[in-house]
Amino acid sequence: MRVGVSAPWMQAPIFTNGPRLFSTEAHGTYLDKHVVTDRVLSVVKKMNKVDSAKVTPNAHFQNDMGLDSLDTVEVVMGFEEEFAIEIPDADADKIFSCADAIEYIASQPRAK
């Protein structure tokens, strides 16, 4: 003979007035903007076509450093490798300067 028994997890939910706790581990942590700045500038300075004296946090890839679109793609790939992230094409198309890269990478919780 089978008897219906209500399991505890099938009862009405229990609500508490306590704080809701969320793990930040699953979402990652954000890198310090100063660290991101130093590393972004380092990646750009390593490019053969770039005069390292022209590399500043606000330097524009094309206007200040003379990089073309293919060079910019190479720089973005360098950022992906340096920070262990994947930058979608739609976002990569908006990175025109060191400042753009710094802002983008600093806003990525999975950047390492």
N, C-alpha and C positions, 0 to 999 in steps of 0.2 A: 504494500500500500504506500503511495506517495503522498506526502503532505507538503503543501506550499509553505515555505518559510521565507520571510523577508530578510534579505541580507542587509547588513548595516550600510553598505555603500549604495544600496538602492533606496534608502530612505531619503527624506527631504534633506537638502544640503544644509550644512551648519555654517552660519555666518558669524564672524567675530568682528568686533570693532577695533581690533588691533591693526598695526601697520601691515601693509602688504610688502613682502620682501621679494625682490627680483634678483636673480643672479646676473652679475656683470660678466661673468666668465664666458657665457655663451655669446655675448655681444662683443667681447674684446674690450680693449682700453685704448684711449686716445694717446698718441705720442705728444710729448711736449713740443710746442711750436718752435722753440729755439733749437731743439734737436733736429726737427724736420728741416728747418732753414739751413742749418749747417750741412746736413746730408744732401739736400737738394743742390746746394751750391757746389758741393764736392762732385756730384754726378755730372753736373754741367761742365765744370772745369776739366774733367777727364776727357772730354771730347776733343779730338784732334783739331777740328776747325775753329775752336773757341779760344780767344785771347783771354786768359784767366783774369787779366786786369779789368776786363769789361764785365765780369760776372759779379752782379750785386743782387740783393733780394728783390729789387724792382726791375731788373734788366729784362727787356723784351727779347725774345729769341731772334726775331727777324730784324727789328729796327735797331737794336743795340749790338747784337752779336753777329748779324749777317747770316743767320741760319735759314735754309729753305725748308719747305714742307717735309721733305724726306729726312732732313736733319732733325726736325722737331719730332718726327715719329721715332727716330732713334733715341732721342733724349727721353721721351715718354717711356720707351721700352727700358731704358736705364733706370727710371724711377720705379717701374714695376719690379725689376730685379732687386733693386736696393731695398725696397720696402715690402717685398713679398706680397704684392697685391696685383690684381688684374684691373686695369683701367679700361672700362668699356669705350668703344670707339666714339660714342656720342659725348662722353665726358672728355676724352682725349682731344677731341676737336675744339674744345673750349680752353685748352691750356696753351697760352701764347707767351707766357713769361714765367720767370722764377716765382713771382708772387702768386700767380694762378696755381702753379704746382704746389707751392707751400700750403695755400688755403685748401686745395683739394685733398692733399695727403693728410693734413692735420685733422680733416673732418672724417677720415676713414678709420673706424674702430678696429679694423683688422690689420692695419698697417703695422709692420714690425720693425 
